[in-house]
Amino acid sequence: MIRRSCFFLLAIAAIMSFGTLTSPAETVMTHHVREATRTGEAQLIGRMAPDKVMTLNLVLALRDPDGLKAFLADIYNPASPNFRHFLTPAEFTEKFGPTQADYDAVVAFATRNGLYAVQDFPVTG
């Protein structure tokens, strides 16, 4: 059961990482932004009320995308001695996840730009 859960988590992480493997995050066009906003046609209608809260999620890219690609090829290759030797979520984070320094840099950037930063997930790597 644990092995199946780890496989599932690794598969989810791999699927989510493909966007970061193919291009920098700044150029990824998402599908949840309206066309007028994306193209710059949307008109400013005013400032947000000071008592309102806007929540932003900043997503950090995975480290070592080439290493991740090689790792995935290795664990899915039946001829490899590492075939089906999956990582735990903690091992995956340690090897491929953003570092604490990466998170700290984002928090510092947000703070410098007047944003209140909350780190929901502690970094283990």
C-alpha positions as protocol buffer text, in pm:
chain_id: "A"
residue {
  index: 1
  type: MET
  ca { x: 0 y: 0 z: 0 }
}
residue {
  index: 2
  type: ILE
  ca { x: 279 y: 243 z: 92 }
}
residue {
  index: 3
  type: ARG
  ca { x: 467 y: 152 z: -225 }
}
residue {
  index: 4
  type: ARG
  ca { x: 152 y: 218 z: -432 }
}
residue {
  index: 5
  type: SER
  ca { x: 104 y: 554 z: -256 }
}
residue {
  index: 6
  type: CYS
  ca { x: 465 y: 652 z: -324 }
}
residue {
  index: 7
  type: PHE
  ca { x: 424 y: 553 z: -688 }
}
residue {
  index: 8
  type: PHE
  ca { x: 109 y: 764 z: -711 }
}
residue {
  index: 9
  type: LEU
  ca { x: 280 y: 1068 z: -553 }
}
residue {
  index: 10
  type: LEU
  ca { x: 582 y: 1031 z: -779 }
}
residue {
  index: 11
  type: ALA
  ca { x: 358 y: 1003 z: -1085 }
}
residue {
  index: 12
  type: ILE
  ca { x: 170 y: 1320 z: -983 }
}
residue {
  index: 13
  type: ALA
  ca { x: 497 y: 1505 z: -925 }
}
residue {
  index: 14
  type: ALA
  ca { x: 633 y: 1388 z: -1259 }
}
residue {
  index: 15
  type: ILE
  ca { x: 322 y: 1498 z: -1445 }
}
residue {
  index: 16
  type: MET
  ca { x: 324 y: 1837 z: -1274 }
}
residue {
  index: 17
  type: SER
  ca { x: 693 y: 1886 z: -1345 }
}
residue {
  index: 18
  type: PHE
  ca { x: 668 y: 1843 z: -1723 }
}
residue {
  index: 19
  type: GLY
  ca { x: 564 y: 2207 z: -1763 }
}
residue {
  index: 20
  type: THR
  ca { x: 879 y: 2317 z: -1581 }
}
residue {
  index: 21
  type: LEU
  ca { x: 1092 y: 2082 z: -1787 }
}
residue {
  index: 22
  type: THR
  ca { x: 983 y: 2224 z: -2120 }
}
residue {
  index: 23
  type: SER
  ca { x: 999 y: 2598 z: -2055 }
}
residue {
  index: 24
  type: PRO
  ca { x: 1065 y: 2859 z: -1788 }
}
residue {
  index: 25
  type: ALA
  ca { x: 771 y: 2936 z: -1562 }
}
residue {
  index: 26
  type: GLU
  ca { x: 757 y: 3296 z: -1684 }
}
residue {
  index: 27
  type: THR
  ca { x: 653 y: 3183 z: -2032 }
}
residue {
  index: 28
  type: VAL
  ca { x: 397 y: 2917 z: -1942 }
}
residue {
  index: 29
  type: MET
  ca { x: 52 y: 3030 z: -2049 }
}
residue {
  index: 30
  type: THR
  ca { x: -216 y: 2894 z: -1821 }
}
residue {
  index: 31
  type: HIS
  ca { x: -578 y: 2836 z: -1912 }
}
residue {
  index: 32
  type: HIS
  ca { x: -740 y: 2997 z: -1611 }
}
residue {
  index: 33
  type: VAL
  ca { x: -664 y: 3355 z: -1719 }
}
residue {
  index: 34
  type: ARG
  ca { x: -926 y: 3524 z: -1932 }
}
residue {
  index: 35
  type: GLU
  ca { x: -823 y: 3613 z: -2286 }
}
residue {
  index: 36
  type: ALA
  ca { x: -869 y: 3990 z: -2235 }
}
residue {
  index: 37
  type: THR
  ca { x: -640 y: 3980 z: -1933 }
}
residue {
  index: 38
  type: ARG
  ca { x: -380 y: 3767 z: -2108 }
}
residue {
  index: 39
  type: THR
  ca { x: -367 y: 3992 z: -2414 }
}
residue {
  index: 40
  type: GLY
  ca { x: -368 y: 4317 z: -2218 }
}
residue {
  index: 41
  type: GLU
  ca { x: -708 y: 4430 z: -2349 }
}
residue {
  index: 42
  type: ALA
  ca { x: -866 y: 4434 z: -2002 }
}
residue {
  index: 43
  type: GLN
  ca { x: -919 y: 4783 z: -1867 }
}
residue {
  index: 44
  type: LEU
  ca { x: -826 y: 4885 z: -1515 }
}
residue {
  index: 45
  type: ILE
  ca { x: -1146 y: 4964 z: -1325 }
}
residue {
  index: 46
  type: GLY
  ca { x: -988 y: 5072 z: -998 }
}
residue {
  index: 47
  type: ARG
  ca { x: -784 y: 4960 z: -704 }
}
residue {
  index: 48
  type: MET
  ca { x: -881 y: 4677 z: -477 }
}
residue {
  index: 49
  type: ALA
  ca { x: -1031 y: 4786 z: -145 }
}
residue {
  index: 50
  type: PRO
  ca { x: -769 y: 4793 z: 130 }
}
residue {
  index: 51
  type: ASP
  ca { x: -975 y: 4563 z: 354 }
}
residue {
  index: 52
  type: LYS
  ca { x: -982 y: 4288 z: 88 }
}
residue {
  index: 53
  type: VAL
  ca { x: -724 y: 4010 z: 69 }
}
residue {
  index: 54
  type: MET
  ca { x: -585 y: 3872 z: -255 }
}
residue {
  index: 55
  type: THR
  ca { x: -420 y: 3533 z: -234 }
}
residue {
  index: 56
  type: LEU
  ca { x: -139 y: 3442 z: -473 }
}
residue {
  index: 57
  type: ASN
  ca { x: 30 y: 3106 z: -508 }
}
residue {
  index: 58
  type: LEU
  ca { x: 391 y: 3124 z: -619 }
}
residue {
  index: 59
  type: VAL
  ca { x: 517 y: 2796 z: -761 }
}
residue {
  index: 60
  type: LEU
  ca { x: 887 y: 2719 z: -765 }
}
residue {
  index: 61
  type: ALA
  ca { x: 1045 y: 2511 z: -1038 }
}
residue {
  index: 62
  type: LEU
  ca { x: 1196 y: 2174 z: -959 }
}
residue {
  index: 63
  type: ARG
  ca { x: 1573 y: 2148 z: -931 }
}
residue {
  index: 64
  type: ASP
  ca { x: 1776 y: 1946 z: -1179 }
}
residue {
  index: 65
  type: PRO
  ca { x: 1516 y: 1885 z: -1453 }
}
residue {
  index: 66
  type: ASP
  ca { x: 1770 y: 1687 z: -1659 }
}
residue {
  index: 67
  type: GLY
  ca { x: 1843 y: 1466 z: -1359 }
}
residue {
  index: 68
  type: LEU
  ca { x: 1470 y: 1412 z: -1305 }
}
residue {
  index: 69
  type: LYS
  ca { x: 1422 y: 1318 z: -1668 }
}
residue {
  index: 70
  type: ALA
  ca { x: 1710 y: 1068 z: -1644 }
}
residue {
  index: 71
  type: PHE
  ca { x: 1579 y: 933 z: -1313 }
}
residue {
  index: 72
  type: LEU
  ca { x: 1230 y: 876 z: -1457 }
}
residue {
  index: 73
  type: ALA
  ca { x: 1372 y: 704 z: -1764 }
}
residue {
  index: 74
  type: ASP
  ca { x: 1580 y: 480 z: -1537 }
}
residue {
  index: 75
  type: ILE
  ca { x: 1300 y: 370 z: -1301 }
}
residue {
  index: 76
  type: TYR
  ca { x: 1065 y: 297 z: -1591 }
}
residue {
  index: 77
  type: ASN
  ca { x: 1323 y: 101 z: -1791 }
}
residue {
  index: 78
  type: PRO
  ca { x: 1277 y: -275 z: -1728 }
}
residue {
  index: 79
  type: ALA
  ca { x: 1644 y: -334 z: -1817 }
}
residue {
  index: 80
  type: SER
  ca { x: 1763 y: -94 z: -1546 }
}
residue {
  index: 81
  type: PRO
  ca { x: 1870 y: -219 z: -1203 }
}
residue {
  index: 82
  type: ASN
  ca { x: 1668 y: 76 z: -1066 }
}
residue {
  index: 83
  type: PHE
  ca { x: 1347 y: -36 z: -1239 }
}
residue {
  index: 84
  type: ARG
  ca { x: 1054 y: 47 z: -1008 }
}
residue {
  index: 85
  type: HIS
  ca { x: 1282 y: 176 z: -731 }
}
residue {
  index: 86
  type: PHE
  ca { x: 1067 y: 476 z: -650 }
}
residue {
  index: 87
  type: LEU
  ca { x: 1151 y: 759 z: -412 }
}
residue {
  index: 88
  type: THR
  ca { x: 955 y: 853 z: -105 }
}
residue {
  index: 89
  type: PRO
  ca { x: 808 y: 1205 z: -111 }
}
residue {
  index: 90
  type: ALA
  ca { x: 1084 y: 1318 z: 127 }
}
residue {
  index: 91
  type: GLU
  ca { x: 1354 y: 1167 z: -98 }
}
residue {
  index: 92
  type: PHE
  ca { x: 1198 y: 1327 z: -406 }
}
residue {
  index: 93
  type: THR
  ca { x: 1190 y: 1666 z: -232 }
}
residue {
  index: 94
  type: GLU
  ca { x: 1550 y: 1628 z: -118 }
}
residue {
  index: 95
  type: LYS
  ca { x: 1671 y: 1540 z: -466 }
}
residue {
  index: 96
  type: PHE
  ca { x: 1451 y: 1751 z: -696 }
}
residue {
  index: 97
  type: GLY
  ca { x: 1248 y: 1997 z: -490 }
}
residue {
  index: 98
  type: PRO
  ca { x: 1332 y: 2363 z: -432 }
}
residue {
  index: 99
  type: THR
  ca { x: 1575 y: 2424 z: -148 }
}
residue {
  index: 100
  type: GLN
  ca { x: 1507 y: 2623 z: 166 }
}
residue {
  index: 101
  type: ALA
  ca { x: 1724 y: 2898 z: 15 }
}
residue {
  index: 102
  type: ASP
  ca { x: 1493 y: 2902 z: -291 }
}
residue {
  index: 103
  type: TYR
  ca { x: 1187 y: 2943 z: -67 }
}
residue {
  index: 104
  type: ASP
  ca { x: 1362 y: 3208 z: 142 }
}
residue {
  index: 105
  type: ALA
  ca { x: 1446 y: 3405 z: -174 }
}
residue {
  index: 106
  type: VAL
  ca { x: 1081 y: 3402 z: -284 }
}
residue {
  index: 107
  type: VAL
  ca { x: 963 y: 3512 z: 62 }
}
residue {
  index: 108
  type: ALA
  ca { x: 1223 y: 3793 z: 60 }
}
residue {
  index: 109
  type: PHE
  ca { x: 1110 y: 3899 z: -290 }
}
residue {
  index: 110
  type: ALA
  ca { x: 746 y: 3903 z: -182 }
}
residue {
  index: 111
  type: THR
  ca { x: 823 y: 4100 z: 133 }
}
residue {
  index: 112
  type: ARG
  ca { x: 1034 y: 4356 z: -57 }
}
residue {
  index: 113
  type: ASN
  ca { x: 741 y: 4409 z: -292 }
}
residue {
  index: 114
  type: GLY
  ca { x: 482 y: 4471 z: -21 }
}
residue {
  index: 115
  type: LEU
  ca { x: 334 y: 4121 z: -11 }
}
residue {
  index: 116
  type: TYR
  ca { x: 270 y: 3922 z: 303 }
}
residue {
  index: 117
  type: ALA
  ca { x: 428 y: 3579 z: 258 }
}
residue {
  index: 118
  type: VAL
  ca { x: 303 y: 3264 z: 428 }
}
residue {
  index: 119
  type: GLN
  ca { x: 497 y: 2944 z: 378 }
}
residue {
  index: 120
  type: ASP
  ca { x: 249 y: 2660 z: 411 }
}
residue {
  index: 121
  type: PHE
  ca { x: 482 y: 2366 z: 361 }
}
residue {
  index: 122
  type: PRO
  ca { x: 813 y: 2322 z: 543 }
}
residue {
  index: 123
  type: VAL
  ca { x: 1104 y: 2231 z: 319 }
}
residue {
  index: 124
  type: THR
  ca { x: 1278 y: 1907 z: 404 }
}
residue {
  index: 125
  type: GLY
  ca { x: 1566 y: 1936 z: 158 }
}
